[in-house]
Amino acid sequence: MIKKRIIFALLYQDGYFYLSRNFQLQKVGDLNWLIDNFGFGSTANHIDELICLLVKKEPTKEHKKNFFEDINKLRKKIFIPITLGGGIRSLNDVADYFYNGADKVLLNTSIFKKNLTKEISKLYGEQSISIMVDYKISKNNKDQIFVNSGTKFKMNLSDFFTKMNNLNFGEIILNSIENDGTGTGLDLRILKKIPKKWKKRPILLMGGAGKSDHIIEGLKKDLISGIVTANLFNFLGAGLQQARKKSKKYRINLANFDTKIIL
């Protein structure tokens, strides 16, 4: 049986890490702040994977260079899989992200770029591609996908599920714009929108996890393979550890590991 996962996401731009609420960013600190104030590194004992996202709109080569420099410092003592994303538009970008430590690349806006996922899968395999779909509910109660950092409407989620059979990818992250950063809980309602003919690729939920119980509630769902949270203040303390311990009590199928990683 495939193990379920607790995943943490870091949001980065211009040398700083950010919190997000409904896709509005708030600067919280640089790499040293992350390490000194939250002991990031030992926190990695309690997560299965780490996602690092460059959230700068239309990042330049210099922006990406700075991103890679900080991520390479961060991952020196973190021995868990890392997914890197943000600003990926071409195969050259993908190569750069893998060269700088990515185990997987995360695509968002560029999943709608013709043939890109197909080209990536030919070189690196479908399992190397994680796609993130940012969505929110419209006035007429339809779930709509937005791209470009949640600013541009792309299509209805139902249409996307119909068309996504042409995409090559290993897993999908459904990210709720409305729940993002609120800490009020995950949008479990969205699971009813998953087609019955789903290809059985892993589905992850993101947006709204504000306490360990929210993570457990999501992981209990058969359709859900993992929960992604980017809530620094709630989860860089004991929150992730508590979520893992409680999940085990509920017999959620998480990986067993006991590492001592200090950054």
C-alpha positions as CSV (number, residue, x, y, z in Angstrom):
1,M,0.0,0.0,0.0
2,I,1.3,3.4,-1.0
3,K,2.3,5.5,2.1
4,K,0.5,8.8,2.7
5,R,2.5,12.0,3.1
6,I,2.7,15.2,5.2
7,I,4.4,17.8,3.0
8,F,5.6,21.3,4.0
9,A,5.9,24.1,1.4
10,L,8.2,27.2,1.6
11,L,7.3,30.3,-0.4
12,Y,10.3,32.3,-1.5
13,Q,11.2,35.5,-3.4
14,D,13.9,38.1,-3.3
15,G,15.9,36.5,-0.5
16,Y,12.9,36.1,1.9
17,F,10.4,33.5,2.9
18,Y,6.7,34.5,2.9
19,L,3.3,33.6,4.4
20,S,0.4,33.6,2.0
21,R,-3.3,34.4,2.8
22,N,-5.7,34.1,-0.2
23,F,-2.5,34.5,-2.4
24,Q,-1.6,37.8,-0.7
25,L,2.0,37.5,0.4
26,Q,3.5,38.7,3.7
27,K,7.3,38.7,4.2
28,V,8.5,36.9,7.3
29,G,12.3,36.4,7.2
30,D,15.3,35.3,5.3
31,L,17.1,32.0,5.4
32,N,19.0,32.7,8.7
33,W,15.7,33.8,10.3
34,L,14.1,30.5,9.2
35,I,16.9,28.5,10.8
36,D,17.5,30.6,13.9
37,N,13.8,31.2,14.9
38,F,12.2,28.0,13.8
39,G,15.0,25.4,13.8
40,F,14.2,24.5,10.3
41,G,16.0,21.3,9.7
42,S,15.0,19.5,12.8
43,T,11.4,20.2,11.6
44,A,12.2,18.0,8.6
45,N,12.2,15.0,11.0
46,H,8.4,15.2,10.9
47,I,7.6,15.7,7.2
48,D,7.8,13.3,4.2
49,E,8.7,15.9,1.6
50,L,9.5,19.6,1.2
51,I,8.3,21.9,-1.5
52,C,10.1,25.1,-2.2
53,L,8.3,27.6,-4.5
54,L,9.7,30.6,-6.1
55,V,6.6,32.9,-6.0
56,K,8.2,35.9,-7.8
57,K,6.0,36.8,-10.8
58,E,8.0,36.3,-14.0
59,P,11.4,35.7,-12.3
60,T,14.6,36.5,-14.1
61,K,17.7,34.4,-14.3
62,E,19.1,36.4,-11.4
63,H,16.0,35.8,-9.3
64,K,16.3,32.1,-9.9
65,K,20.0,32.1,-9.1
66,N,19.3,33.7,-5.7
67,F,16.6,31.1,-5.1
68,F,18.9,28.2,-5.9
69,E,21.6,29.6,-3.7
70,D,19.4,29.7,-0.6
71,I,17.7,26.4,-1.4
72,N,21.1,24.7,-1.8
73,K,22.1,26.0,1.7
74,L,18.8,24.9,3.1
75,R,19.0,21.3,1.8
76,K,22.6,20.5,3.0
77,K,21.3,18.7,6.0
78,I,17.8,17.9,4.9
79,F,17.6,14.3,3.7
80,I,14.0,14.2,2.4
81,P,12.7,14.6,-1.2
82,I,12.5,18.2,-2.4
83,T,10.2,19.5,-5.0
84,L,11.2,22.8,-6.6
85,G,8.9,25.0,-8.6
86,G,8.0,28.5,-9.7
87,G,8.9,30.2,-13.0
88,I,9.4,27.0,-14.9
89,R,8.6,27.7,-18.6
90,S,10.9,25.5,-20.6
91,L,13.0,22.4,-20.6
92,N,16.1,24.5,-19.8
93,D,14.4,25.7,-16.7
94,V,13.5,22.1,-15.7
95,A,17.2,21.1,-16.2
96,D,18.3,24.0,-13.9
97,Y,15.8,23.0,-11.2
98,F,17.0,19.3,-11.2
99,Y,20.6,20.4,-11.2
100,N,20.0,22.4,-8.1
101,G,18.6,19.5,-6.1
102,A,15.0,18.9,-7.2
103,D,13.7,15.4,-6.9
104,K,10.5,16.6,-8.6
105,V,9.6,19.8,-10.4
106,L,6.3,21.6,-9.7
107,L,4.4,23.1,-12.6
108,N,1.5,25.5,-12.4
109,T,0.9,28.1,-15.1
110,S,3.1,26.1,-17.5
111,I,1.0,22.9,-17.4
112,F,-1.1,24.7,-20.0
113,K,1.9,25.2,-22.3
114,K,1.6,22.7,-25.2
115,N,3.7,19.6,-24.9
116,L,5.8,20.7,-21.9
117,T,4.7,18.0,-19.6
118,K,5.2,15.4,-22.4
119,E,8.7,16.6,-23.1
120,I,9.6,16.6,-19.4
121,S,8.3,13.1,-18.9
122,K,10.3,11.8,-21.9
123,L,13.5,13.0,-20.2
124,Y,12.8,12.5,-16.5
125,G,9.7,10.3,-16.3
126,E,6.2,11.2,-15.3
127,Q,6.9,10.6,-11.6
128,S,9.2,13.7,-11.7
129,I,6.3,16.1,-12.4
130,S,4.0,17.5,-9.8
131,I,1.3,19.8,-11.0
132,M,-0.5,22.4,-8.9
133,V,-4.0,23.6,-9.7
134,D,-5.0,26.8,-7.9
135,Y,-8.8,27.2,-7.8
136,K,-11.6,29.1,-6.1
137,I,-15.4,29.1,-6.3
138,S,-17.1,31.5,-8.6
139,K,-20.4,33.4,-8.0
140,N,-22.3,30.7,-9.9
141,N,-20.8,28.0,-7.6
142,K,-18.3,26.7,-10.1
143,D,-14.8,25.8,-9.2
144,Q,-12.5,27.9,-11.4
145,I,-8.8,27.5,-12.1
146,F,-6.6,30.6,-12.0
147,V,-3.0,30.9,-13.2
148,N,-0.2,33.6,-12.9
149,S,-0.2,33.5,-9.1
150,G,-4.0,33.3,-8.9
151,T,-4.6,36.4,-10.9
152,K,-5.8,35.1,-14.3
153,F,-8.8,32.9,-14.9
154,K,-8.0,29.9,-17.1
155,M,-10.9,27.4,-17.1
156,N,-13.4,25.6,-15.0
157,L,-12.0,22.8,-12.9
158,S,-14.5,20.3,-14.5
159,D,-13.2,21.1,-17.9
160,F,-9.6,20.7,-16.7
161,F,-10.4,17.2,-15.4
162,T,-11.8,16.3,-18.9
163,K,-8.7,17.6,-20.7
164,M,-6.0,16.5,-18.3
165,N,-5.8,13.0,-19.7
166,N,-3.5,14.5,-22.3
167,L,-1.1,15.7,-19.6
168,N,1.9,13.7,-18.3
169,F,2.4,14.0,-14.6
170,G,3.0,12.0,-11.4
171,E,0.7,13.7,-8.9
172,I,-1.7,16.7,-8.6
173,I,-2.0,19.3,-5.9
174,L,-5.4,20.9,-5.6
175,N,-4.8,24.3,-3.9
176,S,-7.7,26.3,-2.6
177,I,-7.2,30.0,-3.1
178,E,-10.0,30.8,-0.7
179,N,-8.7,28.6,2.1
180,D,-5.1,29.6,1.6
181,G,-3.5,30.8,4.8
182,T,-6.8,31.0,6.7
183,G,-6.1,28.0,9.0
184,T,-9.8,27.2,8.9
185,G,-9.5,23.8,7.4
186,L,-9.0,22.1,4.1
187,D,-11.6,22.2,1.3
188,L,-12.7,18.6,1.5
189,R,-15.8,19.4,-0.6
190,I,-13.6,19.4,-3.7
191,L,-13.2,15.6,-3.5
192,K,-16.7,15.2,-4.8
193,K,-15.6,16.9,-8.0
194,I,-13.0,14.2,-8.8
195,P,-14.2,12.2,-11.8
196,K,-14.9,8.5,-11.1
197,K,-12.6,7.6,-14.0
198,W,-9.6,9.2,-12.3
199,K,-6.4,7.7,-13.4
200,K,-5.4,6.8,-9.8
201,R,-2.6,9.3,-9.7
202,P,-1.9,10.7,-6.3
203,I,-4.1,13.6,-5.2
204,L,-2.8,16.1,-2.6
205,L,-4.7,18.9,-0.9
206,M,-3.3,22.3,0.0
207,G,-4.8,25.4,1.5
208,G,-6.4,25.9,5.0
209,A,-4.5,23.5,7.3
210,G,-4.2,25.4,10.5
211,K,-3.8,22.6,13.0
212,S,-2.8,19.0,13.2
213,D,-6.5,17.9,13.2
214,H,-7.0,19.4,9.8
215,I,-4.1,17.3,8.4
216,I,-5.5,14.1,10.0
217,E,-9.0,14.9,8.7
218,G,-7.6,15.1,5.1
219,L,-5.3,12.1,5.3
220,K,-8.3,9.9,6.4
221,K,-9.9,10.4,3.0
222,D,-9.2,7.4,0.7
223,L,-8.7,9.7,-2.3
224,I,-6.0,11.8,-0.6
225,S,-2.4,10.8,-0.8
226,G,-1.0,13.8,1.0
227,I,-1.6,17.1,2.7
228,V,0.5,20.2,1.9
229,T,0.8,23.1,4.3
230,A,2.7,26.3,4.0
231,N,1.7,27.7,7.4
232,L,5.1,28.7,9.0
233,F,3.8,29.8,12.4
234,N,1.5,26.9,13.1
235,F,3.8,24.2,11.8
236,L,7.4,25.1,12.4
237,G,6.9,24.5,16.2
238,A,5.5,21.2,17.4
239,G,2.6,21.2,15.0
240,L,4.1,18.9,12.4
241,Q,5.3,16.5,15.1
242,Q,1.9,16.4,16.6
243,A,0.2,15.8,13.3
244,R,2.5,12.8,12.6
245,K,2.0,11.3,16.1
246,K,-1.8,11.7,16.0
247,S,-1.9,10.3,12.4
248,K,-0.2,7.1,13.7
249,K,-2.8,6.8,16.4
250,Y,-5.5,6.9,13.8
251,R,-3.6,4.2,11.9
252,I,-3.0,6.5,8.9
253,N,-0.5,4.8,6.6
254,L,2.5,7.2,7.0
255,A,6.1,6.2,6.6
256,N,8.0,5.2,9.8
257,F,11.2,7.0,10.3
258,D,13.2,8.4,13.2
259,T,16.0,10.7,12.0
260,K,17.9,13.3,13.9
261,I,18.6,16.1,11.5
262,I,19.9,19.4,12.9
263,L,20.4,22.4,10.7
